[in-house]
Amino acid sequence: MIKVRTQTQLQDFLDTELGWRIKEIADMKSAVKNARFLSEKTIIRAAVALLYGHWEGFVKSATTGYLSYVESQGLTYAELRACFVVFGLKKVLNELGESRRAAGNIAAVEFLRDQLGERAQLKIDRAINTEANLSSQVLSNILLSVGIEASSYESRYHLIDERLLKRRNNIAHGEFLEVSPDEWANLADEILLMLRQLKTDIENASALAAFKNAAVGVY
């Protein structure tokens, strides 16, 4: 994962990540459209799996890139919105919730109390977990974790779960699945709309410094 330090670098990163995926999906559209009858079903099955790969891949890379940008701003934990603080303190929070030993709990509380003024370190490499099964529920959790409003994606939750994820899982488990070329093309268009929307949401969040905690007067 490259280090993203400026809004320009973030935009370039997002452009590159989305650009090659758009091209590959367009190439697959052409392959599906021009496939011979006997190979069409096979190509579409492969195309569903590929489309899911781009869906999961871009969501993970785009949100990870955004977190890298946020971390590069040099803010303290106290200056960040709570959702970002969680990434830096997740290990401590887990220990606090799981430990039955007083010493461990006391150490965790002291860390939370004393480290909020330290420069935030967000554990970028382990921050975003798609669970290799990027359902609408997982997407909603990821968006919440990076401070992006999920409501504008909700109208496509059924599409994500039933038309994309369920089909991908069926194919991955070796089950036969028949999807028409037009149906696949429509699904691809819908997924691309969401990927473009996520790119725009991240760019807007970075431009507005939406990751900052307004309560401490950072603005």
C-alpha positions in Angstrom: 0.0 0.0 0.0 1.5 3.3 -1.1 1.6 6.2 1.4 -1.0 8.8 0.5 -0.1 12.2 2.0 -2.0 14.9 -0.1 -5.4 15.3 -1.6 -3.7 15.2 -5.1 -2.1 11.9 -4.2 -5.4 10.5 -2.9 -7.2 11.6 -6.1 -4.5 10.1 -8.3 -4.6 6.9 -6.3 -8.4 6.6 -6.6 -8.2 7.5 -10.3 -5.7 4.7 -11.0 -7.5 2.1 -8.8 -10.8 2.7 -10.5 -9.5 3.3 -14.0 -8.0 -0.1 -14.6 -11.0 -1.8 -13.1 -13.4 0.2 -15.5 -11.2 -0.9 -18.5 -11.2 -4.6 -17.4 -15.0 -4.6 -16.9 -15.5 -2.9 -20.3 -13.2 -5.6 -21.9 -15.4 -8.3 -20.2 -18.5 -6.6 -21.5 -17.1 -6.8 -25.0 -16.2 -10.5 -24.5 -19.7 -11.4 -23.3 -21.3 -9.5 -26.1 -19.2 -11.1 -28.8 -19.1 -14.6 -27.3 -20.2 -17.6 -29.3 -23.3 -19.3 -28.0 -21.4 -22.3 -26.8 -18.9 -20.3 -24.7 -21.2 -17.5 -23.6 -22.4 -19.1 -20.4 -18.8 -19.9 -19.4 -17.7 -16.4 -20.0 -20.5 -14.9 -18.1 -19.8 -17.1 -15.1 -16.2 -15.9 -15.2 -17.5 -12.3 -15.6 -19.6 -12.5 -12.5 -16.6 -13.6 -10.4 -14.4 -10.9 -12.0 -17.0 -8.2 -11.3 -17.2 -9.2 -7.6 -13.4 -9.1 -7.4 -13.4 -5.5 -8.6 -16.2 -4.7 -6.2 -14.3 -6.0 -3.2 -10.9 -4.8 -4.4 -11.9 -1.2 -5.0 -13.8 -0.8 -1.8 -10.8 -2.2 0.2 -8.2 -0.2 -1.7 -10.1 3.1 -1.8 -11.0 3.1 1.9 -7.5 2.0 2.8 -6.0 4.8 0.7 -8.3 7.3 2.5 -7.1 6.0 5.9 -3.5 6.5 4.7 -4.3 10.0 3.8 -6.0 10.7 7.2 -3.0 9.3 9.0 -0.6 11.4 7.0 -2.3 14.6 8.2 -0.4 14.3 11.5 -3.4 14.8 13.8 -3.7 13.4 17.3 -6.3 10.9 18.3 -8.2 13.7 20.0 -8.4 15.7 16.8 -10.0 12.8 14.8 -13.5 11.7 14.7 -14.2 8.7 16.9 -14.5 6.2 14.0 -10.8 6.9 13.1 -9.6 6.7 16.7 -10.9 3.1 16.8 -8.3 2.0 14.1 -5.4 3.2 16.3 -6.8 1.9 19.5 -8.5 -1.3 18.4 -6.0 -3.6 20.1 -6.4 -1.8 23.4 -10.2 -1.7 23.1 -10.2 -5.5 22.4 -8.1 -6.1 25.5 -10.4 -3.9 27.5 -13.4 -5.8 26.5 -11.9 -9.3 26.8 -9.6 -9.1 29.7 -10.8 -10.4 33.1 -7.6 -9.3 34.9 -7.6 -6.0 36.7 -4.1 -5.1 35.7 -4.9 -5.5 32.0 -8.0 -3.4 32.3 -6.2 -0.6 34.2 -3.4 -0.5 31.6 -5.9 -0.3 28.8 -7.8 2.6 30.5 -4.5 4.4 31.2 -3.5 4.1 27.6 -6.8 5.5 26.4 -6.6 8.4 28.8 -2.9 9.2 28.1 -2.5 8.6 24.4 -5.3 10.7 23.0 -2.9 13.6 22.7 -0.4 11.5 20.7 -0.2 11.5 16.9 -2.6 9.0 15.5 -1.3 5.7 14.0 -4.2 3.9 12.3 -2.7 0.4 11.6 -3.4 0.8 7.9 -2.4 -2.7 6.8 -5.0 -4.3 9.0 -7.7 -1.6 9.1 -10.2 -2.6 6.4 -11.7 -6.1 6.5 -14.0 -7.1 3.7 -14.3 -10.6 5.2 -13.8 -12.0 1.7 -17.5 -11.7 1.4 -18.4 -8.0 0.8 -22.1 -8.0 1.6 -24.3 -5.0 2.1 -23.8 -5.4 5.9 -20.0 -5.5 5.6 -20.1 -2.5 3.3 -22.2 -0.5 5.7 -19.8 -1.3 8.5 -16.8 -0.3 6.4 -18.4 3.0 5.4 -19.3 3.7 9.1 -15.7 3.0 10.1 -14.4 5.7 7.8 -17.1 8.2 8.4 -18.9 7.9 5.1 -22.7 8.1 5.1 -24.1 4.7 4.0 -27.7 5.7 3.3 -27.1 6.6 -0.3 -26.0 3.0 -1.0 -29.0 1.3 0.7 -31.1 1.3 -2.4 -28.6 -1.2 -3.9 -28.2 -3.5 -0.9 -30.5 -6.1 -2.5 -28.4 -6.0 -5.7 -25.2 -6.4 -3.7 -26.4 -9.4 -1.7 -28.6 -11.2 -4.2 -27.5 -10.3 -7.7 -23.7 -10.1 -7.1 -22.6 -11.7 -3.9 -24.9 -14.7 -3.9 -24.1 -15.5 -7.5 -20.4 -15.1 -7.0 -20.6 -17.5 -4.0 -22.6 -20.0 -6.1 -20.0 -19.9 -8.8 -17.1 -20.1 -6.3 -18.7 -23.3 -4.8 -18.9 -25.0 -8.2 -22.7 -24.6 -8.7 -24.2 -24.0 -12.1 -25.5 -20.5 -12.7 -27.1 -19.0 -15.8 -27.1 -15.3 -16.3 -28.1 -13.5 -19.5 -25.6 -11.2 -21.2 -28.0 -8.2 -20.7 -28.5 -9.0 -17.0 -24.7 -9.2 -16.5 -24.2 -5.9 -18.3 -26.8 -4.2 -16.2 -25.2 -5.6 -13.0 -21.8 -4.3 -14.1 -23.2 -0.8 -14.7 -24.8 -0.8 -11.2 -21.6 -1.8 -9.6 -19.6 0.7 -11.5 -22.0 3.4 -10.3 -21.4 2.5 -6.7 -17.6 2.4 -7.2 -17.7 5.9 -8.8 -19.9 7.1 -5.9 -17.5 5.7 -3.3 -14.6 7.5 -5.1 -16.6 10.8 -5.0 -17.6 10.4 -1.4 -13.9 9.8 -0.4 -12.7 12.8 -2.4 -15.4 15.0 -0.8 -14.6 13.7 2.7 -10.9 14.5 2.2 -11.6 18.0 0.7 -13.9 18.9 3.6 -11.6 17.4 6.2 -14.6 15.3 7.4 -12.2 13.1 9.4 -11.6 15.9 11.9 -13.3 16.1 15.3 -15.1 19.5 15.3 -15.7 19.2 19.0 -12.0 20.0 19.8 -12.0 23.1 17.6 -9.8 21.7 14.8 -11.7 23.5 12.2 
